Amino acid sequence: MTVITRFAPSPTGKLHVGNIRTALACWMAARAEGGKFLLRLDDTDRARSTEENVVAIRRDLEWLGLVPDGEVRQSDRFALYEAAFETLHAAGRVYPCYESEEELSIKRKVALGRGLPPIYDRAALKLTAEERQRLEADGVRPHWRFKLDAAPIEWTDLIRGPQHFEGAALSDPVVRRADGSWLYLLPSVIDDIDMKISHVVRGEDHVSNTAVQIQMFEALSADIPNFAHMALLVGADGKLSKREGSIGVEAIRADGIEPQALLGLLARIGTSEPVAPVARADDLPPCFSFAHMGRAPARFDSAELEQLNAKTLHLLPYEAVKTRLPDGVDETVWLAIRPNLSTIADAETISLMIFGDPGQPMFELADQRFLSEAASTADAIDWADAPWAALTTTLKGSTGRKGKALFLPLRLALTGQDHGPEMAALLPLIGRERAIARLRLAAGAA
């Protein structure tokens, strides 16, 4: 069997981390088996779907490296839905209903007041043809429900294991509104059949939908796909806050997070595998298995993402980042500075240490004298081999300074910072002329 998955966002908004976790699982499941990963844009809500959001969804997936092997839009497939609907109508599996939302609400409240589940009573099925005609003549347009069998519904979920629902305990779902527009359940099944989806991967909040949709697959004489319902994403405090679960991919990108870091975190949280940095998205599918996914909520923590981002940057080769680096930062510089980066934007600060005017603090007289000697020493040492070691060893012997008293004034004078990349790697990049000039400037500072 060829594994074919689909990611089906609605372009009524931008993608957030919850969406991306679903897309990533679909992509990994397909790539792990050499299958196909498809994008389906659920844009049947014409009032809220926008082309701007469609473009943003495609852009975010491309940035993440989750490029689909094909794309369909539900708004282009109404004829397909109509044909399947007529098949179900002819088989008696969909039926018109005429209750208003207010009437349905009253029915639900009455059922709950009697201690009964709020299941639709199928009153519409008891209407005669004459009664239906009279309602429609009075301008009442029907909505349509799918008629469920009372039989048990069972399947083995790839994450949750054996699942069981009683068809008689479920309410016939509305599949089409009175204005003719479609709700989610039936078009999704029709698409999955037409697109030959083998694995439906989505959140566990869709489990009851799956029970209903399995009967729709059967009613359309179609093979039932495999289902994998993922535990939902929660924030560090046990809920999805706006800063965490609801944050958009666009905002994450603006914060300087690398796509590999976001994917690396979302691929492992909620699984039995440890979170670890990856240099490429393609490193993730070989380790993927639904068996590794747990049923406990997956905890997403922005702080953990930031930490993983730094670790991810430390793995990235020059070729992967060169177009985003400041002028002058070549491969040698990149390899020297990347262990100190939290985001790629930090390279600008370190680049200034090397090539620009990093600025210097005010030095006390004793340090000025020390830095004056350091300038003379820097002028005399051999810069061809380990100049930092040569500079500090000579100064230690000539001044008696050691530890912080030796290293901190030198770092401050040379870089303007009290921390940063290893000076042994940084000083050769700063170079002899710039280093001596900075030391002399610091020695003369008031």
NUFI-971011 format. One record per residue (C-alpha): residue number from 1; x, y, z. Coordinates in Angstrom, 3 decimals. Layout:
% NUFI-971011
k|x|y|z
NUM|X|Y|Z $
...
***
This chain:
% NUFI-971011
k|x|y|z
1|0.000|0.000|0.000 $
2|1.253|3.441|-0.915 $
3|1.031|5.713|2.096 $
4|-0.829|8.902|1.179 $
5|-1.576|11.527|3.812 $
6|-3.193|14.928|3.658 $
7|-2.962|18.129|5.647 $
8|-6.260|19.987|5.466 $
9|-6.117|23.518|6.920 $
10|-8.902|26.021|6.505 $
11|-7.678|29.332|5.023 $
12|-9.805|31.279|7.480 $
13|-6.620|32.140|9.401 $
14|-2.866|31.644|9.581 $
15|-1.114|28.445|10.651 $
16|-0.098|28.007|14.290 $
17|1.991|25.398|16.093 $
18|-0.968|23.035|16.527 $
19|-1.582|23.022|12.776 $
20|2.103|22.514|12.061 $
21|2.344|19.532|14.403 $
22|-0.449|17.845|12.437 $
23|1.134|18.755|9.090 $
24|4.501|17.458|10.286 $
25|3.055|14.112|11.405 $
26|1.329|13.722|8.024 $
27|4.549|14.627|6.196 $
28|6.733|12.289|8.276 $
29|4.291|9.381|7.948 $
30|4.357|9.726|4.154 $
31|8.100|10.343|3.809 $
32|8.985|7.452|6.156 $
33|7.313|5.041|3.702 $
34|8.204|6.761|0.440 $
35|4.611|7.893|0.030 $
36|2.846|11.163|-0.786 $
37|1.966|14.167|1.346 $
38|-0.928|16.236|-0.029 $
39|-2.350|19.632|0.844 $
40|-6.117|20.090|0.881 $
41|-7.399|23.615|1.398 $
42|-10.753|23.446|3.158 $
43|-12.053|26.723|1.751 $
44|-15.784|26.025|1.603 $
45|-16.416|28.854|4.078 $
46|-16.495|31.550|1.428 $
47|-17.208|34.354|3.882 $
48|-14.106|33.730|6.010 $
49|-11.623|32.069|3.643 $
50|-9.166|34.460|2.011 $
51|-6.562|34.162|-0.707 $
52|-4.134|35.957|1.583 $
53|-4.374|33.058|4.028 $
54|-3.948|30.523|1.214 $
55|-0.707|32.223|0.193 $
56|0.423|32.350|3.844 $
57|-0.244|28.620|4.337 $
58|1.808|27.719|1.271 $
59|4.600|30.075|2.341 $
60|4.752|28.654|5.869 $
61|4.872|25.056|4.631 $
62|7.637|25.949|2.193 $
63|9.631|27.705|4.938 $
64|9.341|24.603|7.087 $
65|10.353|22.294|4.245 $
66|7.001|20.474|4.307 $
67|6.395|20.853|0.600 $
68|3.305|18.902|-0.515 $
69|3.307|16.543|-3.475 $
70|-0.021|17.903|-4.647 $
71|-2.778|20.340|-3.728 $
72|-6.562|20.500|-4.050 $
73|-9.105|23.100|-2.996 $
74|-12.530|22.113|-1.779 $
75|-14.058|25.117|-3.516 $
76|-13.117|23.465|-6.832 $
77|-14.805|20.157|-5.972 $
78|-18.490|20.976|-5.455 $
79|-19.547|18.843|-8.423 $
80|-17.817|15.848|-6.817 $
81|-19.660|16.455|-3.547 $
82|-22.974|16.860|-5.334 $
83|-22.592|13.525|-7.129 $
84|-21.750|11.661|-3.917 $
85|-24.617|13.413|-2.129 $
86|-27.059|12.218|-4.776 $
87|-25.733|8.659|-4.379 $
88|-26.382|8.819|-0.643 $
89|-29.798|10.412|-1.181 $
90|-30.826|7.639|-3.557 $
91|-29.712|5.070|-0.981 $
92|-31.701|6.769|1.783 $
93|-28.596|7.723|3.768 $
94|-29.226|11.481|3.760 $
95|-32.557|13.097|4.566 $
96|-33.983|16.640|4.761 $
97|-34.803|18.255|8.105 $
98|-36.857|21.394|8.652 $
99|-36.346|22.353|12.305 $
100|-34.939|25.783|13.052 $
101|-31.888|26.144|15.276 $
102|-34.189|27.407|18.012 $
103|-36.372|24.302|17.754 $
104|-33.328|22.037|17.852 $
105|-32.000|23.866|20.895 $
106|-35.288|23.296|22.725 $
107|-35.176|19.595|21.842 $
108|-31.650|19.283|23.238 $
109|-32.626|21.022|26.476 $
110|-35.671|18.774|26.909 $
111|-33.565|15.643|26.369 $
112|-30.942|16.799|28.850 $
113|-33.668|17.698|31.355 $
114|-34.915|14.128|31.143 $
115|-31.427|12.750|31.673 $
116|-31.155|11.619|28.053 $
117|-28.313|12.256|25.572 $
118|-29.064|15.220|23.252 $
119|-29.464|13.020|20.161 $
120|-31.601|14.163|17.250 $
121|-34.970|12.365|17.416 $
122|-35.287|11.866|13.638 $
123|-38.613|13.655|13.631 $
124|-37.971|14.706|10.020 $
125|-38.110|11.068|8.919 $
126|-41.681|10.880|10.144 $
127|-42.864|13.692|7.898 $
128|-45.025|12.727|4.956 $
129|-44.290|13.937|1.448 $
130|-47.242|16.313|1.740 $
131|-45.926|17.768|4.996 $
132|-42.504|18.342|3.460 $
133|-44.048|20.000|0.417 $
134|-46.132|22.257|2.642 $
135|-43.089|23.342|4.654 $
136|-41.117|24.119|1.519 $
137|-44.072|25.969|0.037 $
138|-44.011|28.113|3.185 $
139|-40.390|28.971|2.413 $
140|-38.726|26.579|4.886 $
141|-35.566|25.260|3.281 $
142|-34.228|21.984|4.702 $
143|-30.827|21.186|6.062 $
144|-29.635|17.629|5.504 $
145|-28.492|14.919|7.888 $
146|-26.622|11.674|7.327 $
147|-28.573|8.687|8.633 $
148|-26.400|6.528|10.877 $
149|-26.792|2.781|11.291 $
150|-27.404|1.614|14.830 $
151|-24.609|-0.952|14.525 $
152|-21.408|-0.724|16.595 $
153|-18.539|1.206|14.995 $
154|-15.060|-0.142|15.646 $
155|-11.542|0.474|14.414 $
156|-7.984|0.198|15.665 $
157|-6.461|3.608|15.927 $
158|-2.723|3.781|15.178 $
159|-2.169|5.852|18.339 $
160|-5.153|5.255|20.627 $
161|-5.602|1.555|19.942 $
162|-9.024|-0.177|19.727 $
163|-11.943|2.249|19.509 $
164|-15.636|1.473|19.955 $
165|-18.763|3.580|19.431 $
166|-22.424|2.576|19.372 $
167|-24.101|3.955|16.285 $
168|-27.381|4.161|18.194 $
169|-25.778|6.510|20.730 $
170|-24.692|9.034|18.080 $
171|-26.775|11.825|16.603 $
172|-27.291|11.916|12.841 $
173|-24.859|14.671|11.800 $
174|-25.849|17.652|9.677 $
175|-23.856|17.451|6.448 $
176|-25.420|20.267|4.446 $
177|-26.906|23.585|5.492 $
178|-30.210|25.009|4.337 $
179|-28.391|27.372|1.986 $
180|-26.774|24.397|0.215 $
181|-23.303|24.904|1.700 $
182|-21.341|21.971|3.064 $
183|-20.221|21.164|6.574 $
184|-16.903|19.446|7.217 $
185|-17.789|15.779|7.646 $
186|-19.067|14.578|4.274 $
187|-16.827|16.562|1.876 $
188|-13.796|15.394|3.862 $
189|-14.773|11.757|3.330 $
190|-15.454|12.332|-0.378 $
191|-12.046|14.001|-0.748 $
192|-10.256|11.223|1.119 $
193|-11.822|8.669|-1.209 $
194|-11.032|10.632|-4.371 $
195|-7.464|11.454|-3.234 $
196|-6.882|7.814|-2.178 $
197|-5.824|8.862|1.324 $
198|-4.443|5.848|3.166 $
199|-3.802|7.481|6.545 $
200|-5.905|10.202|8.162 $
201|-3.772|11.896|10.828 $
202|-5.417|14.512|13.045 $
203|-6.135|15.558|16.634 $
204|-7.942|13.405|19.140 $
205|-10.821|15.908|19.184 $
206|-11.882|14.285|15.894 $
207|-12.367|10.770|17.309 $
208|-16.164|10.981|17.394 $
209|-16.121|12.473|13.885 $
210|-14.195|9.417|12.743 $
211|-16.916|7.117|14.058 $
212|-19.469|8.972|11.947 $
213|-17.205|9.185|8.898 $
214|-16.478|5.444|8.918 $
215|-20.159|4.875|8.166 $
216|-19.935|7.457|5.389 $
217|-17.019|5.575|3.805 $
218|-19.073|2.387|4.014 $
219|-22.171|4.059|2.567 $
220|-20.079|5.190|-0.419 $
221|-18.639|1.648|-0.837 $
222|-15.118|2.913|-0.218 $
223|-12.134|1.472|1.613 $
224|-11.720|2.853|5.107 $
225|-8.339|4.542|5.664 $
226|-6.135|4.088|8.696 $
227|-6.754|6.630|11.428 $
228|-4.257|8.165|13.833 $
229|-5.586|10.602|16.407 $
230|-2.841|12.614|18.075 $
231|-3.012|13.875|21.657 $
232|-3.721|17.584|21.719 $
233|-1.061|20.221|22.232 $
234|-0.968|22.048|25.572 $
235|1.185|24.884|26.843 $
236|3.779|24.825|29.597 $
237|1.095|25.769|32.127 $
238|-1.299|23.044|30.997 $
239|-3.273|25.069|28.474 $
240|-2.638|26.692|25.136 $
241|-1.900|30.348|25.712 $
242|-1.708|32.952|22.978 $
243|2.072|33.024|23.463 $
244|2.342|29.281|22.909 $
245|-0.212|27.027|21.216 $
246|-1.987|29.787|19.328 $
247|1.117|31.597|18.152 $
248|1.428|31.788|14.403 $
249|4.258|30.468|12.294 $
250|4.828|33.962|10.945 $
251|5.473|35.291|14.463 $
252|7.763|32.367|15.293 $
253|9.788|33.086|12.170 $
254|9.982|36.768|13.123 $
255|11.395|35.748|16.520 $
256|14.384|34.204|14.748 $
257|13.412|30.571|15.255 $
258|14.887|28.227|12.663 $
259|12.391|25.936|10.884 $
260|14.451|22.886|11.881 $
261|14.112|23.863|15.545 $
262|10.326|24.153|15.367 $
263|10.064|20.843|13.511 $
264|12.508|19.139|15.871 $
265|10.428|20.107|18.893 $
266|7.022|19.324|17.391 $
267|8.246|15.967|16.064 $
268|9.232|14.701|19.517 $
269|6.956|16.258|22.155 $
270|4.225|13.837|23.115 $
271|6.319|10.860|21.998 $
272|8.670|8.411|23.679 $
273|11.613|9.956|21.816 $
274|13.786|12.679|23.417 $
275|13.766|16.173|21.943 $
276|16.991|16.701|20.027 $
277|18.248|19.243|17.468 $
278|18.286|18.315|13.792 $
279|20.095|20.044|10.956 $
280|17.579|19.036|8.256 $
281|13.880|18.264|8.171 $
282|14.754|15.131|6.191 $
283|16.489|13.743|9.291 $
284|13.097|13.311|11.019 $
285|11.092|10.764|8.932 $
286|13.486|7.801|9.379 $
287|12.772|7.896|13.133 $
288|9.012|8.327|12.787 $
289|6.519|5.799|14.096 $
290|2.942|6.145|15.292 $
291|3.864|3.618|17.976 $
292|6.115|6.260|19.573 $
293|3.201|8.677|20.084 $
294|1.597|8.755|23.510 $
295|-1.948|9.512|24.577 $
296|-0.982|12.132|27.154 $
297|-1.216|15.785|26.049 $
298|1.887|17.022|24.229 $
299|3.519|19.906|26.109 $
300|4.711|22.829|23.998 $
301|7.034|25.274|25.769 $
302|8.305|28.431|24.062 $
303|11.368|28.456|26.336 $
304|12.246|24.931|25.250 $
305|11.877|26.003|21.622 $
306|14.305|28.881|22.150 $
307|16.855|26.567|23.762 $
308|16.479|24.054|20.947 $
309|16.890|26.842|18.410 $
310|20.360|27.647|19.753 $
311|21.350|23.969|19.635 $
312|20.009|23.729|16.098 $
313|22.012|26.736|14.927 $
314|25.159|25.115|16.310 $
315|24.607|22.231|13.873 $
316|23.922|24.206|10.726 $
317|26.590|24.277|8.014 $
318|27.615|27.504|6.353 $
319|25.758|26.624|3.143 $
320|22.475|26.508|5.045 $
321|22.789|30.060|6.410 $
322|25.171|32.009|4.167 $
323|22.491|34.099|2.459 $
324|21.310|35.392|5.845 $
325|24.683|36.323|7.305 $
326|26.188|39.837|7.503 $
327|28.789|40.897|4.954 $
328|32.215|39.519|5.717 $
329|30.993|36.453|7.586 $
330|32.469|33.628|5.533 $
331|32.625|29.934|6.439 $
332|35.639|30.377|8.713 $
333|33.905|33.128|10.663 $
334|30.651|31.164|10.795 $
335|32.292|28.093|12.286 $
336|33.961|30.301|14.889 $
337|30.858|32.200|15.983 $
338|27.994|29.714|15.681 $
339|28.557|28.093|19.138 $
340|27.608|31.457|20.664 $
341|24.453|32.163|18.691 $
342|20.897|31.888|19.976 $
343|19.385|33.230|16.748 $
344|20.903|34.090|13.384 $
345|20.408|37.773|14.229 $
346|23.111|37.414|16.898 $
347|25.633|37.061|14.076 $
348|25.252|40.792|13.427 $
349|26.500|41.635|16.922 $
350|29.435|39.264|16.684 $
351|30.241|40.492|13.182 $
352|30.499|43.979|14.642 $
353|33.018|42.655|17.160 $
354|35.180|41.450|14.295 $
355|34.799|43.949|11.488 $
356|33.211|47.084|12.927 $
357|33.504|49.436|15.871 $
358|32.254|47.419|18.848 $
359|32.680|50.290|21.286 $
360|34.614|50.105|24.542 $
361|33.923|50.775|28.227 $
362|35.894|53.235|30.352 $
363|39.019|51.624|31.818 $
364|40.730|52.462|35.103 $
365|44.311|53.710|34.988 $
366|45.828|50.350|35.955 $
367|43.958|48.619|33.147 $
368|44.941|51.364|30.690 $
369|48.601|50.731|31.461 $
370|48.048|47.004|31.101 $
371|46.334|47.496|27.733 $
372|49.131|49.763|26.560 $
373|51.564|46.945|27.219 $
374|49.140|44.549|25.527 $
375|49.215|46.718|22.392 $
376|53.003|46.606|22.311 $
377|52.992|42.868|22.913 $
378|50.422|42.324|20.150 $
379|52.696|44.227|17.801 $
380|55.626|41.955|18.656 $
381|54.114|38.432|18.744 $
382|53.870|35.987|15.846 $
383|50.320|36.155|14.454 $
384|50.790|33.143|12.217 $
385|50.038|30.607|14.934 $
386|47.709|30.921|17.962 $
387|48.027|34.693|18.584 $
388|45.666|34.664|21.584 $
389|47.757|32.101|23.408 $
390|50.947|33.996|22.526 $
391|49.468|37.318|23.681 $
392|48.111|36.107|27.008 $
393|51.121|33.943|27.859 $
394|53.521|36.833|27.252 $
395|51.390|39.283|29.237 $
396|50.989|36.859|32.120 $
397|54.742|36.632|32.393 $
398|55.429|40.355|32.000 $
399|52.621|41.728|34.195 $
400|51.926|38.947|36.678 $
401|48.231|39.162|35.872 $
402|46.164|36.010|35.581 $
403|42.548|34.850|35.436 $
404|39.870|37.547|35.169 $
405|42.360|40.392|35.680 $
406|44.252|39.179|32.622 $
407|41.485|38.103|30.270 $
408|38.559|40.492|30.944 $
409|40.270|43.808|30.032 $
410|41.603|42.225|26.862 $
411|38.178|40.927|25.847 $
412|36.502|44.254|26.619 $
413|39.091|46.223|24.684 $
414|39.044|43.884|21.688 $
415|35.297|43.141|21.423 $
416|33.425|45.667|23.570 $
417|31.729|42.733|25.355 $
418|32.471|40.782|28.523 $
419|31.356|37.516|26.914 $
420|31.147|35.938|23.487 $
421|32.990|33.497|21.251 $
422|36.261|31.999|22.375 $
423|38.978|34.617|21.972 $
424|41.340|32.006|20.566 $
425|38.979|31.715|17.592 $
426|37.972|35.380|17.500 $
427|41.332|37.149|17.654 $
428|42.683|35.784|14.318 $
429|39.451|36.994|12.701 $
430|39.810|40.461|14.194 $
431|43.320|40.487|12.792 $
432|46.576|42.113|13.809 $
433|45.950|45.686|12.685 $
434|42.438|46.014|14.153 $
435|43.493|44.341|17.397 $
436|46.456|46.644|17.957 $
437|44.371|49.712|17.118 $
438|41.658|48.706|19.606 $
439|44.173|48.002|22.364 $
440|45.842|51.360|21.827 $
441|42.491|53.131|21.825 $
442|41.532|51.430|25.110 $
443|44.914|52.325|26.618 $
444|44.319|55.994|25.898 $
445|40.684|56.074|27.039 $
446|39.942|58.397|29.951 $
***
